[in-house]
């Protein structure tokens, strides 16, 4: 005997909740009919088993489950439970939120329409609260559904890889880092990547199985290239004087420049030998010598003009005359470097003269024994 069909037993509970939100009595009636039908179905099945002619409804044969192999993403029981709970809550919030939102808005519209006849502020407030709560639940359910879909997408992107950098994962999924990291953490809790998955914060990598990749060591900095020795300040100035001398063909000017070179070289030699003398050369180094080089370069530029007018000739003549003055100034600068030495030497001479006078060894007091005709100390009477 074929088992009887039980249509009320197959009605989903969520569908009954929806009907109940729209019509309470009808929803209660469906609940009662569903319970009665399920009870009758259960009694028929038990009676059929007792008689031995029970034939369950044909279902497709389940596919044999293959045992997990090493490396396969196998979530724990807790992860499976969390995943299923997340799915159920999302569905419940979505459906119930939509039902309460629809019911609250509909009832509020009806009350507002009948406000002039039968105003009921308490009922209107309850309907508004129900609509707001339903809307919040609906948004929560939709957001949870989007999160679940994103978790599934991330799982597809990861595939069979043992690990994947999070920036690469987010780029493939098309999400920003903040939302993507939150979704990855949620997917780990729900077991999408297996029981051993975690985020390695050192390398910013999702590790599905195995060891985390080692962070790349920074490449050693290239050895600095040997820089050529910087040209000495004094040598640079002498080189510029020499270049100016080579560029000016006039023999008179060349002789004057050579004189400047010689004096400058002696000044620099003294400064290198005694660094304390460099303090006396500040104005010479910062003004006199740079200005001299500027005048020489201007002279060279004017001398190369094919047509030399009155202004050019006058300027060149003034520079030529100035070179004599500059050479004299350079020589005085060289002589001034010996001021301290001269003072020290004069002081030493003065001190020595004083000591010699005190000892009677200076001037006429300084007599060699046997040379004074009046000295009879060593005369022997024969």
C-alpha positions in Angstrom: 0.0 0.0 0.0 1.4 3.4 -1.0 1.8 5.8 1.9 -0.5 8.7 2.0 0.7 12.2 1.0 1.2 14.6 4.0 1.2 18.1 2.5 0.9 20.1 5.7 3.9 18.3 7.3 6.1 19.6 4.4 5.2 23.3 4.9 8.4 25.2 5.9 8.2 26.7 9.4 9.5 30.0 8.0 6.5 30.1 5.6 4.1 29.7 8.5 5.8 32.6 10.3 5.3 34.8 7.3 1.6 33.8 7.1 1.3 34.5 10.9 2.7 38.0 10.5 0.1 38.8 7.9 -2.8 36.8 9.6 -2.3 35.5 13.1 -5.3 33.1 13.2 -4.3 31.6 9.8 -0.7 31.1 11.0 -1.8 29.4 14.2 -4.1 27.1 12.2 -1.3 26.1 9.9 0.9 25.3 12.9 -1.8 23.1 14.3 -2.4 21.3 10.9 1.3 20.9 10.4 1.7 19.3 13.9 -1.2 16.9 13.4 0.0 15.9 9.9 3.5 15.2 11.2 2.1 13.1 14.0 -0.1 11.1 11.6 2.9 10.6 9.2 5.0 9.4 12.1 2.4 6.9 13.2 1.9 5.5 9.7 5.7 5.0 9.3 5.9 3.2 12.7 2.9 1.0 11.7 4.5 0.2 8.3 7.8 -0.8 10.0 5.9 -3.1 12.3 4.2 -4.8 9.4 7.4 -4.9 7.4 6.1 -3.3 4.3 7.5 0.2 4.9 9.2 1.7 1.9 10.7 5.1 2.4 10.5 7.7 -0.3 13.1 7.0 -3.0 16.0 9.3 -2.7 19.1 9.5 -4.9 21.9 7.4 -3.6 24.4 9.6 -1.7 27.9 9.9 -3.2 30.5 8.0 -1.2 32.6 10.4 0.9 36.2 10.2 0.2 38.4 10.3 3.3 40.3 13.6 3.7 43.9 13.5 2.5 46.8 15.4 3.9 46.5 19.1 2.9 42.8 19.0 2.4 40.8 21.8 4.1 39.0 20.0 6.9 37.2 22.3 9.4 36.6 21.3 13.0 33.2 20.5 14.4 33.1 23.9 16.1 33.9 25.7 12.8 31.2 23.7 11.1 28.7 24.6 13.8 29.7 28.3 13.7 29.3 28.3 9.9 25.9 26.7 10.0 24.8 29.1 12.8 25.9 32.1 10.8 23.9 30.9 7.8 20.8 30.2 9.8 20.9 33.5 11.6 21.4 35.4 8.3 18.4 33.6 6.8 16.2 34.2 9.9 17.1 37.9 10.1 16.4 38.4 6.4 13.1 36.6 6.4 11.8 37.8 9.8 13.1 41.3 9.2 11.2 41.5 5.9 8.0 40.2 7.5 8.1 42.6 10.4 9.0 45.5 8.2 6.2 44.8 5.9 3.7 44.1 8.7 4.7 47.2 10.6 4.5 49.5 7.6 1.2 48.1 6.5 -0.4 48.4 9.9 1.0 51.9 10.4 -0.5 53.0 7.0 -3.9 51.5 8.0 -3.9 53.2 11.4 -2.9 56.6 9.8 -5.7 56.1 7.3 -8.3 55.5 10.0 -6.9 58.1 12.4 -9.8 60.5 12.0 -12.3 57.8 12.9 -10.4 55.9 15.6 -7.1 57.4 16.6 -4.8 54.9 18.4 -1.3 56.4 19.2 -0.2 53.3 21.2 -0.9 51.0 18.3 0.8 53.4 15.8 3.9 53.6 18.0 4.0 49.8 18.2 3.8 49.5 14.5 6.6 52.0 13.9 8.8 50.2 16.4 8.0 46.9 14.7 8.9 48.4 11.3 12.2 49.8 12.6 13.1 46.6 14.2 12.2 44.6 11.1 14.3 47.0 8.9 17.3 46.6 11.2 16.9 42.8 11.2 16.6 42.8 7.4 19.8 44.9 7.0 21.6 42.7 9.4 20.6 39.6 7.5 21.6 41.1 4.1 24.9 42.1 5.5 25.6 38.7 6.9 24.6 37.1 3.5 27.1 39.4 1.8 29.8 38.4 4.2 29.0 34.7 3.7 29.3 35.2 -0.1 32.6 37.1 0.3 33.9 34.3 2.5 33.0 31.8 -0.3 34.7 33.9 -2.9 37.9 34.2 -0.8 37.8 30.4 -0.4 37.6 30.0 -4.2 40.5 32.4 -4.7 42.7 30.6 -2.3 42.0 27.2 -3.9 44.6 24.6 -3.1 47.4 27.0 -2.2 49.2 26.5 1.1 49.5 30.2 1.6 48.7 33.5 -0.1 49.7 37.1 0.6 46.7 39.1 1.8 47.2 42.0 -0.7 47.1 39.5 -3.5 44.0 37.8 -2.1 42.2 41.1 -1.6 43.1 42.3 -5.1 41.7 39.1 -6.7 38.5 39.4 -4.6 38.1 43.1 -5.4 37.8 44.3 -1.8 39.7 46.8 0.3 42.2 45.7 3.0 40.0 46.6 6.0 36.9 44.7 4.8 39.0 41.9 3.3 40.9 41.2 6.6 37.6 41.2 8.6 36.1 38.7 6.0 39.3 36.5 6.2 39.1 36.3 10.0 35.4 35.4 9.8 36.1 32.7 7.1 38.8 31.2 9.4 36.3 31.0 12.2 33.8 29.3 9.9 36.3 26.8 8.7 36.5 27.7 5.0 40.2 27.3 4.9 40.5 24.3 7.3 41.3 23.8 10.9 44.9 25.1 10.8 44.5 28.3 8.9 45.7 31.6 10.4 47.0 35.0 9.4 50.8 35.5 9.7 51.2 39.1 10.6 54.9 39.1 10.0 54.5 38.6 6.3 50.8 39.7 6.0 50.0 36.2 4.6 47.0 33.8 5.0 48.5 30.4 5.9 46.2 27.6 5.1 48.5 24.7 6.0 52.1 24.2 6.7 54.7 26.6 7.9 54.4 30.3 7.2 56.8 31.7 4.6 59.9 33.3 5.9 60.0 37.1 5.6 62.4 38.2 2.8 65.7 39.5 4.1 66.5 43.0 2.9 69.1 43.0 0.2 72.5 44.1 1.4 73.2 47.7 0.6 75.7 48.0 -2.2 79.2 49.0 -1.1 79.7 52.7 -1.6 81.9 53.4 -4.5 85.2 54.9 -3.7 85.0 58.6 -4.2 87.9 60.4 -5.6 89.7 62.6 -3.1 88.2 66.0 -3.0 90.4 68.7 -4.4 92.1 70.8 -1.8 90.7 74.3 -1.4 94.1 75.8 -1.9 94.9 73.6 -4.9 91.6 74.5 -6.5 92.3 78.3 -6.2 95.9 77.8 -7.6 94.4 75.8 -10.5 92.0 78.6 -11.4 94.9 81.1 -11.3 96.9 78.9 -13.6 94.0 78.4 -16.0 93.5 82.2 -16.2 97.2 82.6 -16.8 97.1 80.0 -19.6 94.1 81.7 -21.2 95.6 85.2 -21.4 98.2 85.4 -24.1 99.6 88.9 -23.1 103.1 88.4 -21.8 103.0 91.4 -19.4 99.7 90.2 -17.9 101.0 86.6 -17.8 104.1 87.8 -15.8 101.8 89.6 -13.3 99.6 86.5 -12.9 102.6 84.3 -12.4 103.7 86.6 -9.6 100.3 86.2 -8.0 100.6 82.4 -8.4 103.9 82.3 -6.7 102.9 84.5 -3.8 99.6 82.6 -3.3 101.3 79.3 -3.4 103.7 80.5 -0.6 100.7 81.8 1.4 98.9 78.5 1.1 102.0 76.5 2.0 102.3 78.5 5.3 98.6 78.0 6.0 98.9 74.2 5.5 102.0 74.0 7.7 100.5 76.1 10.4 96.6 75.8 10.5 96.4 78.6 13.0 97.4 81.1 10.3 94.3 80.2 8.3 92.3 82.5 10.6 94.3 85.5 9.2 93.4 84.5 5.6 89.6 84.8 5.9 89.3 88.0 3.9 92.1 86.9 1.5 90.3 83.6 0.8 86.7 85.0 0.7 87.2 88.3 -1.1 90.6 89.2 -2.4 91.4 86.0 -4.3 87.8 85.4 -5.7 87.6 89.0 -6.9 91.0 88.7 -8.5 89.9 85.6 -10.4 86.7 87.4 -11.5 88.8 90.3 -12.9 91.1 87.9 -14.7 88.2 86.0 -16.3 86.6 89.3 -17.4 90.0 90.4 -18.9 90.2 87.1 -20.8 86.6 87.5 -22.1 87.3 91.1 -23.2 90.6 90.2 -24.9 88.8 87.7 -27.1 86.6 90.4 -28.7 87.5 91.0 -32.3 86.6 94.6 -32.2 87.9 96.4 -29.1 86.1 99.7 -28.6 87.0 102.4 -26.2 85.1 100.8 -23.2 86.8 97.5 -23.7 90.3 99.0 -24.0 89.7 101.2 -21.0 88.5 98.3 -18.8 91.4 96.1 -19.9 93.9 98.9 -19.1 92.3 99.3 -15.6 92.6 95.6 -14.9 96.2 95.5 -16.0 97.0 98.4 -13.6 95.1 96.7 -10.9 97.1 93.6 -11.1 100.2 95.4 -10.0 98.3 96.7 -6.9 96.9 93.2 -6.2 100.3 91.6 -6.4 101.7 94.1 -3.9 98.7 93.4 -1.6 99.3 89.7 -1.9 103.0 90.2 -0.9 101.9 92.3 2.1 99.5 89.5 3.1 102.4 87.0 2.9 104.6 89.3 5.0 101.8 89.8 7.6 101.8 86.0 8.3 105.2 86.4 9.8 104.0 89.1 12.3 103.6 86.7 15.1 106.9 85.0 14.3 108.7 88.3 14.2 107.2 89.3 17.6 108.3 86.0 19.1 111.8 86.3 17.7 112.1 89.9 19.0 110.9 88.8 22.4 113.4 86.0 22.4 116.2 88.4 21.5 115.2 90.9 24.1 115.1 88.2 26.8 118.4 86.8 25.8 120.1 90.2 25.8 118.7 90.9 29.3 120.1 87.5 30.6 123.5 88.1 29.0 123.7 91.6 30.6 122.8 90.1 34.0 125.5 87.5 33.6 128.1 90.0 32.3 128.3 88.3 29.0 127.2 91.0 26.7 129.1 93.8 25.1 132.5 94.8 26.7 131.8 92.7 29.8 132.2 89.6 27.6 136.1 89.2 27.8 138.0 86.0 26.9 140.6 85.1 29.6 144.2 85.9 28.4 143.1 88.4 25.9 142.8 91.4 28.2 146.2 93.2 28.5 145.3 94.5 32.0 144.5 91.0 33.2 147.5 89.8 35.3 145.8 87.0 37.1 147.7 84.4 35.1 151.0 86.3 34.9 153.8 84.2 36.6 156.9 85.8 38.1 160.0 84.1 36.9 
